[in-house]
């Protein structure tokens, strides 16, 4: 069937890893909403949702390649505490954005702190994981001009202004 671009798609879901550990969820009462065709969710997941009809449920299993990629050891770097602003209380798990120059930014998180050394990780936290989604398609509607201009959903399941 295929889902047209610029639709607001609302889903409820549970996301588990390959060990069955719950990683994330959105309920039918508070669904997750995104604009189709805007690369707001994983492409393979959007493809599977596009095959569904409102009210249907589907289990979708994504390999690391279809999800957030394989875990890369070369994306882990060691830096010094002095590389961070003085007023920041560094904690393991804390997330930051690195300025890569030329307007490019890359997210990373603090993996470990040992004395004055900080191990930072540019991998997505779910890199290397097989992702198991149990999805229910709650609703599909046309995105408003304002939502398209802002690049996100307004209202339930989306951003409120």
Order of alpha helices (4+ residues) and beta strands (2+ residues): beta-beta-beta-alpha-beta-beta-beta-beta-beta-beta-alpha
